[in-house]
Amino acid sequence: MITPLEIENYCVHHSKKSDSIFQELAERTLQFAPQVSHMQVGPLEGALLSIITKMISAKRVLEFGTFTGCSSLHFLGALPANGSITTLDRDPKAVSIAREFWDKTGNSNRVESLLGDAKASVQKLLSEISAGTRPHYDLAFIDADKGGYEEYFEASLKLVRTGGVVLVDNLLWEGAVLNPKEKSDFTIHTFNEKRKTDPRVEMVLLPVRDGISICRVLDH
Ligand SMILES: C[S@@+](CC[C@H](N)C(=O)[O-])C[C@H]1O[C@@H](n2cnc3c(N)ncnc32)[C@H](O)[C@@H]1O
């Protein structure tokens, strides 16, 4: 998290309160994976995902990185009754927890969970989109392996309609982008450098949680 904890908490407490299911999921995730439970988007970023989904009247959401389902639950709660989400992950144990929580909402029929390497799943989506057998998405959220970000972003520009939105998480990498040392620091920094001048999107990078960019897809 990039903002001081007190500021984050102040913002959480002065934003719309999230449903109790998110607290239940946070506790379940902490038991399941105590070392990495912070990978969840959390209440503030979750509320941001939700409000963006509503603001663009999204009906179809694509997510890279399901984990235990926190962000997908935020999307599900924001989508209209005929909306749906496709979410990609390779960890069946984490996804089984996500499924438990989708079931609790009574909306698991609106979730398409593709298990396996996201790079393979994305190829399937791309071929279906180009064959016209799968409609375009309105919004994509990239939150899986950072080494795949460039590929997921390029794919998202083909999978999301013009005027839709691509959100990319963890782009401040806990501040390491300021003085990159590790490979992952350079990967994220290079991604940000490229986006700065990418003519295919209108983009803003915000210091929310670990950094999130909002990219509006332009005609390209
Ligand atoms: C940061 S977590 C996602 C958090 C989730 N969006 C949430 O809010 O709870 C990243 C997820 O990406 C998945 N992942 C990492 N590399 C992947 C790959 N190559 N293919 C599919 N999933 C991958 C991991 O299994 C992990 O569950």
The ligand as an ORCA input file, in Angstrom:
! r2SCAN-3c Opt
* xyz 0 1
  C      -2.980    -10.226     -6.896
  S      -3.794    -11.759     -7.010
  C      -5.402    -11.296     -7.591
  C      -6.218    -10.651     -6.492
  C      -7.681    -10.506     -6.817
  N      -7.887     -9.627     -7.946
  C      -8.432    -10.003     -5.584
  O      -8.799     -8.825     -5.513
  O      -8.596    -10.808     -4.663
  C      -3.039    -12.471     -8.407
  C      -3.634    -13.797     -8.871
  O      -3.081    -14.058    -10.160
  C      -2.912    -15.440    -10.306
  N      -1.894    -15.668    -11.340
  C      -0.579    -15.358    -11.303
  N       0.007    -15.707    -12.449
  C      -0.948    -16.255    -13.247
  C      -0.950    -16.820    -14.547
  N       0.144    -16.878    -15.313
  N      -2.118    -17.299    -15.022
  C      -3.245    -17.243    -14.287
  N      -3.301    -16.725    -13.052
  C      -2.166    -16.240    -12.533
  C      -2.499    -15.938     -8.928
  O      -2.836    -17.316     -8.812
  C      -3.296    -15.001     -8.001
  O      -4.466    -15.638     -7.551
*
